[in-house]
């Protein structure tokens, strides 16, 4: 399942900074990014070419992804971007400023392409002009509740007290969706998607393209790595878990949790498979798979989020262990099977 390419939808009203965020990602060298955009003129194509990270860039003919009536057009683009020869690590779909995120999510989730998976909806919000934007676009609240992660951009343009107020307001509006402050669209890509493993040479290297072109002013107010922080928790358990407890944790996640991934071992009678887990926002997917030869039977999970209480999250995960002497009945796996895609479940039956 991890070999599937995540499709990340970046949305936000005009001026929020979503194109700036996309350009920042493209100027990083950690991953190869496939892009579907609505406006070529707004994206720094020179950065794409020089960084050498984009093998394919596609724009819908009607200018707006969410308005495409025939989903096969988007599927054709996903097919082009996911060709193995490109080596794409993540696909980013940048919505137009007036795009309806719900339709975009449906298109990605409903795609028949076996090489992709939904990577989440990132809603970019302008901290400086949030009140004006909300007044002009009452539907903003609905968009925020659909998001898997809210990036509170331009956070350096408001004071600390106002920033705290905005975060609290957004969390309340969006019913607990994680809120991540950012300045100038800077966000660590590891928060959004998995970075490929690379062997880095310890010797001195030339400055990267991103470092050469970075317009970051280290003396600007609020520089204190506002955009850098995210929280990560690693959890390992040699004791099999109770599947009902783990699903309960995922369906009612701790505040700030954005992604979860890894392998789970369940204490269910006769169950000799591992279950691969991938969660983004409210979207949970399990996939049963055999243990590899020599692989230790244990649960290994990683949680990623913003504003995540790591100690509390770890304690809740520990509480999902099945410590009774007798294994659970196979009915205990029913909550897990609800999150196994139908085509995978049919193959596993």
C-alpha positions as CSV (number, residue, x, y, z in Angstrom):
1,X,0.0,0.0,0.0
2,X,2.9,2.4,0.7
3,X,3.9,2.0,-2.9
4,X,0.8,3.8,-4.0
5,X,1.4,7.5,-4.8
6,X,-0.5,9.9,-2.6
7,X,-2.6,12.5,-4.3
8,X,-2.6,15.7,-2.2
9,X,-5.3,18.3,-2.9
10,X,-4.3,21.9,-2.0
11,X,-7.2,24.3,-1.8
12,X,-7.9,27.8,-0.5
13,X,-9.5,31.0,-1.7
14,X,-7.7,33.5,-3.8
15,X,-4.7,35.1,-2.1
16,X,-4.4,32.5,0.7
17,X,-1.0,31.4,-0.6
18,X,-1.6,27.9,-1.9
19,X,0.4,28.6,-5.1
20,X,3.3,29.9,-2.9
21,X,3.1,26.7,-0.8
22,X,3.2,24.6,-4.0
23,X,6.2,26.6,-5.3
24,X,8.0,26.1,-2.0
25,X,7.4,22.3,-2.2
26,X,8.7,22.3,-5.8
27,X,11.9,24.0,-4.7
28,X,12.7,21.3,-2.2
29,X,14.9,18.5,-3.4
30,X,13.7,15.7,-1.3
31,X,11.0,14.3,-3.6
32,X,9.8,14.2,-7.2
33,X,6.4,15.9,-7.5
34,X,3.8,15.5,-10.2
35,X,1.5,18.5,-10.5
36,X,-2.0,19.2,-11.8
37,X,-2.6,22.9,-11.8
38,X,-5.2,25.3,-13.1
39,X,-3.0,28.3,-13.9
40,X,0.4,27.7,-15.4
41,X,1.2,31.4,-15.1
42,X,1.0,31.4,-11.3
43,X,3.4,28.5,-10.8
44,X,7.1,29.0,-10.9
45,X,7.9,26.8,-13.9
46,X,11.5,27.9,-13.9
47,X,11.8,26.5,-10.4
48,X,10.3,23.2,-11.5
49,X,12.7,22.9,-14.5
50,X,15.8,23.8,-12.6
51,X,15.0,21.7,-9.6
52,X,14.4,18.8,-12.0
53,X,11.6,17.4,-9.8
54,X,8.6,17.5,-12.1
55,X,8.3,14.9,-14.9
56,X,4.8,15.7,-15.9
57,X,2.6,18.7,-15.4
58,X,-1.0,18.7,-16.6
59,X,-3.7,21.3,-16.8
60,X,-7.4,20.5,-17.4
61,X,-8.7,22.0,-20.6
62,X,-11.7,23.6,-18.9
63,X,-9.3,25.4,-16.5
64,X,-10.8,23.9,-13.3
65,X,-10.3,20.4,-12.0
66,X,-13.5,20.4,-9.9
67,X,-15.7,21.3,-12.9
68,X,-14.7,18.3,-15.0
69,X,-17.8,16.3,-15.6
70,X,-16.0,13.2,-17.0
71,X,-13.8,11.8,-14.2
72,X,-11.8,9.8,-16.8
73,X,-10.1,13.0,-17.9
74,X,-8.5,13.3,-14.4
75,X,-7.9,9.6,-14.4
76,X,-6.0,9.9,-17.6
77,X,-3.8,12.5,-16.0
78,X,-3.2,10.3,-13.0
79,X,-2.3,7.5,-15.4
80,X,0.4,9.7,-17.1
81,X,1.8,10.9,-13.8
82,X,2.0,7.5,-12.2
83,X,4.0,5.8,-15.0
84,X,6.8,4.0,-13.2
85,X,9.4,5.6,-15.5
86,X,8.7,9.0,-13.9
87,X,9.5,8.0,-10.4
88,X,6.9,10.4,-8.9
89,X,6.7,10.4,-5.1
90,X,3.6,12.5,-4.7
91,X,1.0,14.2,-6.9
92,X,-0.3,17.6,-6.0
93,X,-3.6,18.9,-7.4
94,X,-3.8,22.6,-6.9
95,X,-7.5,23.7,-6.9
96,X,-8.6,26.9,-8.4
97,X,-9.4,29.7,-6.0
98,X,-13.1,29.0,-6.3
99,X,-12.9,25.2,-6.5
100,X,-15.2,23.0,-4.5
101,X,-13.0,20.7,-2.4
102,X,-15.7,18.0,-2.0
103,X,-15.8,17.3,-5.7
104,X,-12.0,17.1,-5.9
105,X,-11.9,14.6,-3.0
106,X,-14.6,12.5,-4.7
107,X,-12.6,12.4,-7.9
108,X,-9.4,11.2,-6.2
109,X,-11.1,8.7,-3.9
110,X,-13.3,7.4,-6.7
111,X,-10.4,6.9,-9.1
112,X,-9.9,3.4,-10.5
113,X,-6.1,3.9,-10.7
114,X,-4.5,1.3,-8.5
115,X,-1.2,3.3,-8.3
116,X,-2.7,6.2,-6.3
117,X,-4.3,6.8,-2.9
118,X,-5.9,9.8,-1.4
119,X,-3.2,12.0,0.3
120,X,-5.5,14.5,2.0
121,X,-7.0,17.9,1.6
122,X,-4.8,20.8,2.7
123,X,-6.8,24.0,3.0
124,X,-4.7,27.1,3.0
125,X,-6.0,30.1,5.0
126,X,-4.8,33.7,5.1
127,X,-4.1,34.6,8.7
128,X,-3.9,38.3,8.0
129,X,-7.2,38.6,6.2
130,X,-9.1,35.7,7.7
131,X,-12.1,37.7,8.8
132,X,-12.5,39.4,5.5
133,X,-12.3,36.1,3.6
134,X,-14.8,34.5,5.8
135,X,-17.2,37.4,5.3
136,X,-16.8,37.2,1.5
137,X,-17.0,33.4,1.4
138,X,-19.4,32.0,3.9
139,X,-18.7,28.5,2.4
140,X,-15.2,28.7,3.9
141,X,-16.4,27.0,7.1
142,X,-17.7,24.1,5.1
143,X,-14.4,23.8,3.3
144,X,-12.5,23.9,6.6
145,X,-14.5,21.0,7.9
146,X,-13.7,18.9,4.8
147,X,-9.9,19.5,5.3
148,X,-7.5,17.0,6.7
149,X,-5.0,19.7,7.5
150,X,-5.4,23.5,7.7
151,X,-2.3,25.6,6.9
152,X,-2.6,29.0,8.6
153,X,-0.4,30.9,6.1
154,X,1.0,34.4,6.6
155,X,1.1,33.7,10.3
156,X,4.1,36.1,10.5
157,X,1.8,39.0,9.7
158,X,-0.2,38.8,12.9
159,X,0.9,39.0,16.5
160,X,1.2,36.0,18.8
161,X,-2.1,36.6,20.6
162,X,-4.0,37.0,17.4
163,X,-2.4,33.8,16.0
164,X,-3.5,31.9,19.1
165,X,-7.0,33.3,18.6
166,X,-7.1,32.2,15.0
167,X,-5.8,28.7,15.7
168,X,-8.5,28.3,18.4
169,X,-11.2,29.6,16.1
170,X,-10.2,27.4,13.2
171,X,-10.1,24.3,15.4
172,X,-13.6,25.1,16.7
173,X,-15.0,25.7,13.2
174,X,-13.3,22.7,11.7
175,X,-14.2,20.3,14.6
176,X,-10.7,19.6,15.6
177,X,-8.9,19.5,12.2
178,X,-5.1,20.1,12.8
179,X,-4.0,23.7,12.2
180,X,-0.4,24.3,11.2
181,X,0.9,27.9,11.1
182,X,3.2,28.8,8.3
183,X,4.9,31.9,6.8
184,X,5.5,32.4,3.1
185,X,4.0,29.0,2.3
186,X,6.8,27.2,4.0
187,X,5.9,23.8,5.4
188,X,8.0,20.7,5.9
189,X,7.0,18.2,3.2
190,X,7.5,15.4,5.7
191,X,4.3,16.6,7.3
192,X,2.4,16.1,4.0
193,X,3.9,12.9,2.5
194,X,6.6,10.4,2.9
195,X,10.0,11.4,1.6
196,X,12.0,8.8,-0.3
197,X,15.1,7.4,1.4
198,X,18.2,8.9,0.1
199,X,21.9,8.4,0.9
200,X,23.3,11.8,1.7
201,X,27.0,12.4,1.4
202,X,28.5,13.8,4.6
203,X,31.0,15.9,2.6
204,X,30.3,19.5,1.8
205,X,27.9,20.1,-1.0
206,X,26.9,23.1,-3.2
207,X,24.0,25.2,-2.1
208,X,20.8,23.8,-3.4
209,X,18.5,25.7,-5.8
210,X,16.1,26.3,-2.9
211,X,18.9,27.8,-0.7
212,X,20.1,30.0,-3.6
213,X,16.7,31.4,-4.3
214,X,15.2,31.5,-0.8
215,X,13.9,35.0,-0.1
216,X,13.6,34.3,3.6
217,X,14.6,37.2,5.7
218,X,16.1,35.8,9.0
219,X,15.5,39.1,10.7
220,X,11.8,39.3,10.0
221,X,9.5,39.2,13.0
222,X,8.3,35.8,13.9
223,X,11.2,34.0,12.2
224,X,11.6,31.5,15.1
225,X,11.0,28.5,12.8
226,X,7.3,29.2,12.7
227,X,7.0,26.9,9.7
228,X,9.3,24.1,10.7
229,X,7.6,22.3,13.6
230,X,5.5,19.3,13.4
231,X,5.1,16.4,15.8
232,X,5.9,12.7,15.2
233,X,5.3,9.7,17.4
234,X,6.8,6.2,16.9
235,X,5.0,3.3,18.6
236,X,6.1,-0.3,18.8
237,X,4.4,-3.1,20.6
238,X,5.4,-6.8,20.8
239,X,1.9,-7.4,22.3
240,X,-0.8,-7.9,19.7
241,X,-3.5,-5.2,19.6
242,X,-7.2,-5.3,20.0
243,X,-8.5,-4.2,16.6
244,X,-11.6,-2.6,18.0
245,X,-9.5,-0.4,20.3
246,X,-7.2,0.6,17.5
247,X,-10.0,1.5,15.1
248,X,-11.6,3.5,18.0
249,X,-8.4,5.4,18.3
250,X,-8.2,6.2,14.6
251,X,-11.9,7.1,14.3
252,X,-11.6,9.4,17.3
253,X,-8.0,10.6,16.9
254,X,-6.1,12.8,19.3
255,X,-6.2,16.5,18.6
256,X,-3.6,17.5,16.0
257,X,-3.2,14.1,14.3
258,X,-2.9,14.4,10.5
259,X,-1.4,11.1,9.4
260,X,-0.7,7.6,10.7
261,X,1.0,4.7,9.0
262,X,2.6,1.4,9.7
263,X,1.9,-2.2,10.5
264,X,-0.5,-3.7,13.1
265,X,-0.6,-7.2,14.5
266,X,-4.0,-8.2,16.0
267,X,-4.6,-10.6,18.8
268,X,-7.4,-12.5,17.0
269,X,-7.7,-16.2,16.9
270,X,-6.3,-17.7,13.7
271,X,-5.2,-14.4,12.3
272,X,-1.7,-14.8,11.0
273,X,-1.5,-11.7,8.8
274,X,-0.3,-8.3,9.4
275,X,-2.4,-5.3,8.6
276,X,-0.8,-2.3,6.8
277,X,-2.3,1.0,8.0
278,X,-2.5,4.3,6.2
279,X,-4.6,7.2,7.7
280,X,-4.9,10.8,6.5
281,X,-7.4,13.0,8.3
282,X,-10.6,11.0,8.6
283,X,-9.6,8.5,5.9
284,X,-8.5,5.2,7.2
285,X,-7.3,2.2,5.1
286,X,-6.2,-1.2,6.2
287,X,-4.6,-3.8,3.9
288,X,-4.0,-7.4,5.1
289,X,-0.7,-8.8,4.0
290,X,1.5,-11.8,4.9
291,X,4.5,-11.4,7.2
292,X,7.8,-11.5,5.3
293,X,10.2,-14.3,6.0
294,X,12.2,-13.4,9.1
295,X,10.0,-10.4,9.9
296,X,9.2,-9.9,13.6
297,X,5.6,-10.1,14.5
298,X,5.0,-6.7,16.1
299,X,3.0,-3.5,15.7
300,X,5.0,-0.5,14.4
301,X,3.1,2.7,13.9
302,X,4.1,6.3,13.2
303,X,1.8,9.3,14.0
304,X,2.4,12.7,12.3
305,X,0.6,15.9,13.2
306,X,0.7,19.5,14.3
307,X,0.0,20.4,17.9
308,X,-0.1,16.7,18.8
309,X,0.2,15.8,22.4
310,X,2.7,13.0,21.9
311,X,2.6,11.6,25.4
312,X,-1.2,11.4,25.4
313,X,-1.2,9.8,22.0
314,X,1.3,7.2,23.0
315,X,-0.6,6.4,26.2
316,X,-3.8,5.8,24.1
317,X,-2.0,3.5,21.7
318,X,-0.6,1.5,24.6
319,X,-4.1,1.0,25.9
320,X,-5.1,-0.7,22.6
321,X,-2.9,-3.8,23.4
322,X,-4.8,-7.0,24.0
323,X,-3.4,-8.3,27.2
324,X,-5.9,-11.1,28.0
325,X,-4.6,-14.7,27.9
326,X,-7.2,-15.9,25.3
327,X,-7.2,-14.4,21.8
328,X,-10.2,-12.4,20.6
329,X,-12.9,-13.9,18.4
330,X,-12.6,-13.2,14.7
331,X,-15.7,-10.9,15.0
332,X,-13.3,-8.4,16.6
333,X,-11.8,-7.7,13.2
334,X,-15.1,-6.4,11.7
335,X,-14.2,-2.7,12.5
336,X,-10.9,-3.2,10.6
337,X,-12.6,-4.8,7.6
338,X,-14.9,-1.7,7.3
339,X,-11.7,0.1,6.3
340,X,-10.3,-2.4,3.8
341,X,-11.0,-1.4,0.2
342,X,-13.5,-3.7,-1.4
343,X,-11.1,-4.9,-4.2
344,X,-8.4,-5.7,-1.6
345,X,-11.0,-7.5,0.7
346,X,-12.2,-9.6,-2.3
347,X,-8.6,-10.7,-3.0
348,X,-8.0,-11.5,0.7
349,X,-11.2,-13.5,1.1
